[in-house]
Amino acid sequence: MDAFLVLHQLRCNGVLEGIRICRKGFPNRILYADFKQRYRILNPAAIPDDKFVDSRKATEKLLSSLELDHSQYKFGHTKVFFKAGLLGMLEEMRDERLAKILTMLQARIRGHLMRIEYQKIISRREALYTIQWNIRAFNAVKNWSWMKLFFKIKPLLKSAQTEKEMSTLKEEFQKLKEALEKSEAKRKELEEKQVSMIQEKNDLALQLQAEQDNLADAEERCDLLIKSKIQLEAKVKELTERVEDEEEMNSDLTAKKRKLEDECAELKKDIDDLEITLAKVEKEKHATENKVKNLIEEMAALDEIIAKLTKEKKALQEAHQQALDDLQA
């Protein structure tokens, strides 16, 4: 392969110039959030954990804290731009940091495991010392006459003590069994009551939603009636003005005047009907608002009762578990 010919062809095709322009520019880019998540490990102290830091500000703090050529990167609106090679350097720094962290983690784990093993060795040694001391003490007293007498009497004492302990354990078992049954019954009762309360709360929520829908519908009807009333009042005013103008004209327009007066009377009647309907809708609206308020108060009270029942249920479950542990013990 002719190296000079290859370079000449690359130069003629503009490849070398493109590479040169790419190296002088900022070909690599990454979002602020992605940069913060990926490279925060290089200097965790630069970004505090106890408060929220914007991704761009976190990126600026992190890059300024690293030993880099700060002219090799630029900040955009949503991304940070790097010159060629800098992102690869950051990846190498990240790999080195991860290797150090893993090495340190392995060392700590090995140290922890060795400390556990050392504690086991110490415990075994102390146990051996205790066993040796007990054996020596037993060998020193096993031939005493009083000790031989004690060995003969000990099984009888142990049998009586065992019967007494069994009787006590039976009584305690019966008491624990009764307490467990009561606790289980109380727990079931509370669960049923809680389910009932939740169902009642859901029903009230549905009823509240229906009342709110009715209230919104009433408000919409009220607005439409008010608009119709305003339009009719404007039309009545217009007709009244026309009547007044017609009254100033000659008697030939009397028939037309009467017709307009009749129309005006009908419109006034329509307005009266609309006012009656509007008053009725307003009354329904106030009643619905009061009903919604009462439902909200009932739901708040039910929430408090449910929270209290949940707390009692949790306490009974803990007592139930404790009773089971006692029985198993």
Buried (B, 14 or more C-beta within 10 A) or exposed (E): EEEEEEEEEBEEEEEBEEEEEEEEEBBBBBBBBEBBEEBBEBBEEBBEEEEEBEBBEBBBBBBEEBEBEEEBBBEEEEBBBBBBEBBEBBEEBBEEBEEEEEEEEEEEEEEEEEEEEEEEEEEEEEEEEEEEEEEEEEEEEEEEEEEEEEEEEEEEEEEEEEEEEEEEEEEEEEEBEEBBEEBEEBBEEBEEBBEEBEEBBEEBEEBBEEBBEBBEBBBEBBEEBEEBBEEBBEBBEEBBEBBEEBEEEEEEBEEEBEEBBEBBEEBBEBBEEBEEBBEEBBEBBEEBBEBBEEBEEBBEEBEEBBEEBEEBBEEBEEBBEEBEEEEEE
